[in-house]
Amino acid sequence: MEFSLINSKDEWNRNLLRLPGHHLLQSWEWGELKSKYGWQADRMIWREKTGVPVAAAQVLHRNIGKLFHMAYSPRGPVLAWSEQKLRHQVLQELAAQARERNALFLKIDPAILLDDGSLTNQHLHAVKSDFMGDGWQVSTEQVQFRNTFTLDLGQSEDELLANMKQKTRYNVRLASRRGVSVRVGGTDDLALLYQMYAETSVRDGFVIRTQAYYEDIWRSFMSAKMAQPLIAEVEGNAVAALIVFRFGDTAYYLYGMSTERDREKMPNYVLQWEAIRWAKNVGCTTYDFWGAPDHIDPEDRMFGVYRFKEGFGASFIQTPGAWDLPLKPTLYSLYTKTMPAVLSFMRAGGRVRVRSEIN
């Protein structure tokens, strides 16, 4: 097998979509978006002699200050992880490319699915053993959610409703009876969506970026027909919204937002149902709820998220999470010791900025 760099959007996405485990964050469009914010994307394809693609990796490179340069393949590399020779070659050549770019470390968090039949626990153990044998280590910085929920859209709408938890199905119908309606959003709604997202971040205690950043993401993917906002209203007032993304045959629930108004009318339930229906109608076969707790524990702060998403009949999907390959061990050790404090400072500033925006 030989790899080559790809510089064509159509060629990249076409080949990527032929591989198992292809993901939105490996799409050409995601790399182009990140290139506006300090990253540079390298896109690598491995092919058999017949020309058939067998692996792909979009690797994002970024300088962090004057000392650090990192390489990161979000939800990559993409390949059949049960094939040992293939994964070994891909990981070795990714590491070699990162060294050539003088990277401090290489981070990956591939969508290796543990419990959907694509990778057995035996295979997973072998993959982790390969990682550790080649110097990889579990990352202290999990950029993406480690786990998720997915819903099979091959069912009819009646079957999807029937497979929901009884309370979830009741709340979907309750929202409609209480006057919650859902409309399709557009670019004119971006400021409204951000305001609700900012309110949600303050209420739920997570940090978000600037309004310009999110409006850029949403507008870019909407223009590419890869994202669709849905807005829940009560008596003409927006009370909640979400933005569902699409890549290949998978829809992704990336962003959700809501206000305190009319929460008792369960707008988030009917929003998810309409997003599922939208995804099914545009030809998606899987709905990815994007995010779940690391462990199923009632004490976990995300356990409410777990119960909400599980209620739609979705399957809990675990992945191994993010792994780092230190290429300069001494500097990597310094990075892992200093970056938590830097990130904490940045998050504190972000919280102050968002509170000022919504006030």
C-alpha positions in Angstrom: 0.0 0.0 0.0 1.1 3.5 -0.7 -0.2 6.8 0.5 -0.6 10.1 -1.2 -1.7 13.6 -0.3 -5.0 14.7 -1.7 -5.6 18.4 -2.7 -9.1 18.0 -4.3 -12.3 18.3 -2.3 -14.3 16.0 -4.5 -11.5 13.4 -4.6 -11.0 13.5 -0.8 -14.7 13.2 0.2 -15.4 10.6 -2.5 -12.6 8.3 -1.2 -13.3 9.0 2.4 -17.0 8.0 2.1 -15.9 4.6 0.8 -14.2 3.7 4.0 -15.7 2.2 7.2 -16.1 4.8 10.0 -15.9 7.9 7.9 -16.8 10.9 9.9 -17.8 14.6 9.6 -14.7 15.8 11.3 -12.6 14.1 8.6 -14.5 15.8 5.8 -12.8 18.3 3.5 -15.2 21.0 4.7 -14.2 20.6 8.3 -10.6 20.9 7.5 -11.3 24.1 5.4 -13.2 25.6 8.3 -10.4 24.9 10.8 -7.9 26.4 8.4 -9.5 29.8 9.1 -8.5 29.5 12.7 -4.9 28.7 12.8 -4.8 25.1 11.6 -3.4 23.6 8.4 -4.9 20.4 7.0 -2.9 17.5 5.4 -5.1 14.9 3.8 -3.6 11.4 3.3 -5.1 8.4 1.4 -3.7 4.9 1.4 -4.7 2.7 -1.6 -4.2 -0.8 -2.7 -2.3 -1.4 -6.0 -5.8 -1.6 -7.6 -6.4 2.0 -6.6 -9.1 1.0 -4.0 -8.8 3.3 -0.9 -8.2 1.4 2.4 -7.4 4.2 4.8 -7.5 8.0 5.1 -6.4 10.6 7.6 -7.0 14.3 7.7 -4.4 15.7 10.1 -4.6 19.2 11.4 -1.4 21.0 12.3 -1.1 24.1 14.5 1.6 26.1 16.3 0.9 26.7 20.0 3.0 29.6 21.1 6.7 29.5 20.1 7.6 26.2 21.6 4.8 23.8 20.6 3.5 22.4 17.4 0.8 19.8 17.5 -0.7 17.4 14.9 -4.3 16.2 15.4 -6.5 13.9 13.4 -10.0 14.4 14.7 -12.0 11.2 14.5 -9.2 9.7 12.5 -7.5 7.9 11.0 -10.3 6.1 9.1 -9.7 2.5 8.3 -10.8 -1.1 9.2 -9.2 -1.2 12.6 -9.4 -5.0 12.9 -6.7 -5.3 10.2 -3.4 -5.3 12.1 -1.0 -4.8 9.2 -3.1 -1.9 7.8 -3.4 0.0 11.1 0.3 -0.6 11.9 1.4 0.9 8.6 -1.0 3.8 8.8 0.0 4.8 12.3 3.7 4.5 11.5 3.4 6.7 8.4 1.3 9.2 10.3 4.0 9.4 12.9 6.7 9.9 10.3 4.7 12.7 8.7 4.2 14.4 12.0 8.0 14.2 12.7 8.7 15.8 9.4 6.5 18.6 10.4 8.5 18.9 13.6 5.4 18.2 15.7 5.6 17.9 19.5 3.1 15.1 19.5 0.4 13.5 17.3 -3.1 13.1 18.7 -5.8 10.8 17.3 -9.3 9.9 18.5 -10.6 7.5 15.9 -14.2 6.4 15.7 -13.4 2.8 16.7 -16.7 1.4 17.7 -16.7 -1.1 20.5 -20.2 -2.5 20.6 -21.8 -2.2 17.2 -20.1 -5.3 15.6 -17.4 -3.4 13.8 -14.7 -4.2 16.3 -14.8 -7.0 18.9 -13.3 -6.6 22.3 -10.5 -8.9 21.3 -9.7 -6.6 18.4 -9.9 -3.6 20.7 -7.4 -5.2 23.1 -5.1 -5.8 20.2 -5.4 -2.2 19.0 -4.6 -0.8 22.4 -1.7 -3.2 22.8 -0.3 -1.9 19.5 -0.8 1.7 20.7 1.1 1.1 23.9 3.8 -0.9 22.2 4.5 1.9 19.7 4.7 4.5 22.4 1.2 5.9 22.3 -0.5 6.9 25.6 -4.0 7.7 26.6 -4.4 11.5 26.2 -5.0 13.7 29.2 -6.8 16.1 26.8 -10.0 14.5 25.3 -11.0 17.0 22.7 -14.1 15.2 21.4 -16.6 13.3 23.5 -15.2 9.8 24.1 -18.7 8.1 23.7 -21.9 8.8 21.8 -25.4 7.4 21.0 -26.5 6.4 17.6 -29.9 5.6 16.2 -30.6 3.3 13.3 -32.8 5.2 10.7 -33.6 2.1 8.7 -36.8 1.8 10.7 -40.1 3.4 9.7 -41.3 6.5 11.7 -43.8 4.3 13.5 -41.1 1.9 14.5 -38.9 4.7 15.7 -41.7 6.0 17.9 -42.5 2.5 19.1 -38.9 1.9 20.1 -38.6 5.1 22.2 -38.9 4.9 26.0 -42.5 5.5 27.0 -41.8 8.7 28.7 -39.8 10.1 25.7 -42.6 9.2 23.3 -45.1 10.9 25.7 -43.0 14.1 25.9 -42.7 14.3 22.1 -46.5 14.2 21.8 -46.9 16.5 24.8 -44.8 19.2 23.3 -47.1 19.3 20.2 -50.2 19.3 22.3 -48.9 22.2 24.4 -48.4 24.4 21.3 -44.7 23.8 20.5 -44.1 24.0 16.7 -40.8 23.4 14.9 -39.7 25.4 11.9 -36.7 25.2 9.6 -34.1 27.8 10.3 -31.9 29.8 7.9 -29.0 32.2 7.9 -31.2 35.0 9.1 -31.5 33.1 12.4 -27.8 32.8 13.1 -27.7 35.6 15.7 -30.8 34.2 17.4 -29.2 30.7 17.5 -26.0 32.1 19.1 -27.9 34.0 21.7 -29.7 30.8 22.8 -26.4 28.9 22.7 -24.7 31.5 24.9 -27.6 31.3 27.4 -27.3 27.5 27.4 -23.6 27.5 28.0 -23.9 29.8 31.0 -26.8 27.8 32.4 -25.1 24.4 31.9 -21.6 25.4 32.8 -19.6 24.9 29.5 -17.5 27.4 27.6 -18.1 28.4 24.1 -16.2 30.5 21.5 -17.1 33.8 19.9 -20.3 34.5 18.0 -18.3 35.0 14.8 -16.8 31.5 15.1 -20.1 29.7 15.4 -21.8 31.8 12.8 -19.0 30.9 10.4 -19.4 27.2 11.1 -23.1 27.2 10.7 -23.2 29.4 7.6 -20.4 27.5 5.9 -22.1 24.1 6.4 -25.5 25.4 5.6 -24.2 26.8 2.3 -22.7 23.4 1.5 -26.1 21.8 2.3 -24.5 19.9 5.2 -26.3 21.5 8.1 -29.8 22.5 8.9 -31.1 24.5 12.0 -34.5 23.6 13.5 -36.1 26.0 15.8 -38.9 25.3 18.3 -41.3 28.1 19.0 -44.2 28.7 21.3 -46.7 31.4 20.2 -44.1 32.7 17.7 -41.2 33.0 20.3 -38.1 30.8 19.9 -37.6 28.6 23.0 -35.1 26.0 21.8 -33.1 25.0 18.7 -30.6 22.5 17.3 -28.4 22.3 14.3 -28.1 18.9 12.6 -25.2 18.2 10.3 -24.9 15.7 7.6 -21.9 13.8 6.0 -22.5 10.8 3.8 -25.2 8.6 5.3 -24.8 9.9 8.9 -26.6 12.9 10.5 -24.9 14.5 13.6 -26.6 16.5 16.4 -23.7 18.9 17.0 -25.3 21.9 18.6 -28.3 22.3 20.8 -29.6 25.4 22.6 -32.6 26.5 24.6 -33.9 29.3 26.8 -35.6 29.1 30.3 -38.9 30.0 28.7 -41.5 27.2 28.3 -39.1 24.4 29.3 -42.1 22.6 30.9 -43.6 22.2 27.4 -40.7 19.8 26.4 -39.6 21.6 23.3 -36.3 19.7 23.2 -38.1 16.4 22.7 -40.1 17.4 19.7 -36.9 19.1 18.3 -35.0 15.8 18.4 -37.9 14.0 16.8 -38.1 16.5 13.9 -34.3 16.3 13.5 -34.5 12.5 13.3 -37.3 12.8 10.7 -35.3 15.4 8.7 -32.2 13.1 8.7 -34.3 10.1 7.6 -36.0 12.2 4.8 -32.6 13.3 3.3 -31.4 9.7 3.1 -29.3 9.3 6.2 -29.2 5.8 7.7 -27.7 6.8 11.1 -28.4 9.6 13.5 -25.4 10.4 15.8 -26.5 12.2 19.0 -22.8 13.4 19.6 -21.8 13.0 23.2 -22.4 10.7 26.1 -20.8 10.2 29.5 -17.5 8.4 29.8 -19.2 6.0 32.2 -22.9 5.1 32.9 -23.1 6.5 36.4 -26.1 8.3 38.0 -23.5 10.6 39.7 -22.0 11.6 36.4 -22.8 15.2 35.5 -23.9 14.0 32.0 -26.2 11.2 33.3 -29.2 13.4 32.4 -27.9 13.6 28.9 -27.5 9.8 28.9 -31.1 9.3 29.9 -32.4 11.9 27.4 -30.7 10.3 24.4 -31.2 6.7 25.5 -34.9 7.6 25.6 -35.1 7.9 21.8 -34.1 4.2 21.4 -30.5 5.0 20.6 -27.6 2.7 21.2 -24.8 3.7 23.6 -21.5 3.6 21.7 -18.1 3.5 23.4 -14.7 4.4 21.8 -11.2 4.2 23.2 -11.0 8.0 23.2 -8.0 10.2 22.4 -4.4 8.9 22.3 -1.2 10.9 22.0 2.1 9.9 20.5 4.8 12.1 22.1 7.5 12.9 19.5 9.5 15.1 21.8 9.0 13.5 25.2 10.6 16.3 27.4 8.7 19.1 25.7 5.5 17.0 25.7 5.8 16.5 29.4 6.1 20.3 29.8 3.1 20.8 27.6 0.9 18.4 29.6 1.9 20.2 32.8 1.4 23.8 31.6 -1.6 23.6 29.2 -4.3 22.7 31.9 -3.5 26.0 33.6 -3.5 27.9 30.3 -6.8 26.4 29.3 -8.4 27.1 32.6 -7.4 30.7 32.3 -8.8 30.9 28.8 -12.1 29.3 29.9 -12.5 31.7 32.7 -12.1 34.6 30.3 -14.6 32.9 27.9 -17.2 32.6 30.7 -16.9 36.3 31.5 -17.2 37.2 27.8 -20.3 35.1 27.2 -22.1 36.4 30.4 -21.5 39.9 29.2 -23.0 39.1 25.7 -26.2 37.6 27.1 -26.6 40.5 29.6 
